[in-house]
């Protein structure tokens, strides 16, 4: 197990730190944490938990949605990142702020897409879909192929197969087709309306395979196209 964590650390060093992707990593991490926090907060407010602060409202009773704070963070962090900030640790702080703003804003994606408060309505699912897609794209951009090669080696070591670095070309020969297949299966999941499985399936191909085999949701593009073709 110690060897496994050593290999994970090596994967982080070679896949994230060495290529200078720490800012990408901070954006992704801050995005996931802020989305998880604000979604949990919304559920606690809906459940009227006594010890949890309620919604932010003006004196006239106007509910200030958290996407307002997210948009303000995106605007301010974007400006600072482009025009002002330079060097550590300010770049890291801007990256974290941008990730938080992204999480707060996309958690209410369905609201600014439909121009109405559909947070708890069926259309509110669009926010979750947007977050899954965003996390998937950010993670793919952050990690790249070499990271998965290192993880593949670490898993082999964990299960007692191999104890040395594998040839990069040999490992890529296995991983590249696997990733392409996962992307194709994830696209099918997305068309079938199973966005959550599509996002996870980009990283875990077996999940994409399961999602691709499941029936399409009634409201999905897959179902609409098949219905139109049958008509």
N, C-alpha and C positions, 0 to 999 in steps of 0.2 A: 504493500500500500504506500509506503514511503517513496518507493521508486516511482509509483504512479503520480504522486503529487510533484515530485521532482520533474517528471516529464511534462506535466501541465505547466509548471513554472517555465520550463524551457520553451514550451509552445507559446506562452505569453511573451517571453523575451524576444523570440525570433519572429513571431507573427504580428505582434502589436508594438512592442517597445522599439525594436531595432528599425522597423520601417518608419518610425515616427507617427504611429497612429494612436497615440495616447488621447489626443483631443477627440478623435472619432469614438474611442472607447468611452470617454467621459460623457459625450453627448448621448450615446446609447444607454449607458447606465443611468444617467439622470432622467432620461425620458421614461424608462421602464419604472423606476422608483416613483417618480412624480405621478405617473398614470395610476400605478397601484395604490398610491396614497389617496389621490383625489377620488378614485372610484370607490375605495373603501369608505372615505368620508361621506360620499353621496349616499351610500347604503345606510350608514349610521344615522344620517340626518333623516332619511326617509323612515327609518325605524323609530325615530324620535327618542334616541338614546339620550338620557338626561345629562350625562356628564360630557357629551360631545358638543362643541360649539355649533350653532346653527348656520343658516345661510347668511351671507353678507348682504345687507339691505340698506338703502338710503333712508333718510328720515321720512320720506314720502312713501316708503314701502316698495320701492323699486328693487327687485332682486338682481343683484350684480352676478351674472354667471361667471364661473371660474375661467371660461375661455377669454374673458376680458383681460384678466391678469396675465393669461398666457400670451395673448396678442401683444400686450404691452411689453412683456419680457422678450418676445421675439423681436419686436421693433428696436428696443433699447440694446439688446445684446448684439443684434445684427449691425446696428450703427457703430457700437463700440468696437466690434470685431473688424469692421471695414476701415473705420476712420481714425480710431484712437489707440486701441490696445496693441501692445507689442511686447513680447517676451514673457517669461514665466515669473510669477504664478498667475498673471492677469489673463493670459490666454486660456489657462485651465478653468479659471472662474467664469469667464465668458462662455466657454463650452458647456459648463454645468448649468449656467443660467439659461442658455439656449435650449438645452435638453429639457429642463423643467418647463419652460414656456411651450415647447413642442408637446409635452405630455398634457399640460392643462388645456391646450387648444384642441388637440385631436380627441381628447375625451368627450368633447362636445361637437365633434365633426358633423354629426347628424343634424345638429341645430343650425349651423351656418350653411349646410347643404340644402336643408328644407325650409330655412327661414321661419322656423317655428319651434316651440319647445316640445321636442319629441324624445326627450332623454329617457323616459320610462316607457315610451310607446314602442311597438314593434319596429318602427323605423329607427329607433335608437340603436339597434344592432349595427347600423352602419358605422357608428363610432368605433365599436370593437373591431369590425372588419378593417377599418382604416388604420387602427393601431397595430393589428397583426401584420398587415402589409408593410407598414413603415418599419416596424421592428425587424422584419425579415430582410428588407432591403438594406437597412443600416448595418445589420449583422453580416450580411454577405459582403458588403462593401468593406467593412472593417476587417474581417478575418482573412478572406482570400483563400486560395488553394493550399498554400504552404502550411497554414495553421491546421487544416484538416489532415494533412499528411503527418504532422507531428502528433495530433490527437490519435490518429490511427495507430501510430507506433506505440503510443502510451497504452492504448487499450490492449494491443498485442502483448505488451510486457505484463500488464495486469493479469491477463489470463494465461501467462506462462509461455506465450509464443514469441520467441525472439528475445534478445537481450541487447541488441545493438541497433544502431540507426539503419533503417532500410534505405535502399537506393532510391533517390528521389524520383528518377524516371520510372522505375518499376512501380512505385506506389502511385504516382500520378496516372499510370496506365490503368490502374484499377479505379481510382477515385474520380477521374474526369468523366468517364462514361456513366458512373454511378450518379454523379451530380447532374449530368445532363438528363438522365432518366428521371431523377427526382424533380427537376424543374418541369419536365413535360407532364409528369403525374400531378404536380402541384397546380399546373395550369388547368388540368381537367377538374381538380377539386374546386378551384376558383369558379370555373364555369358552372359547376353543379351547385354553387352557393355554399360550399363548405370552406369558407375562408380561413377559419381557425386551423383546420387540418392542412390547408394549402401552405400556410405560413410555417407550421411545424414541419411539414413534409419536405420543405426545402433543405432542412438540416437532417431529418430522419426519414430516409426514403421509404421505409416500411409504413410509416404513417401516411405518406402521400399515396402509396399503393392501396391502403385500406380506404382512404377517402375517395379515391378514384373508382373503387368497386362499389361503394355505397350508392343508393338511389339519389338522384338529384332532388334538391328541395323544390317545392311547387313554384316558388317565385323566382327561381334561378334562370339565368340566360339559357342554360342547357335545356331546361324544360320548355321555355318559350319557343326556342328554335325548333325543337322536335314537334311541338304542337303546331307551329306554323307550317312545317314541312308536311305533316300529316294532313293538314287542311288543304 
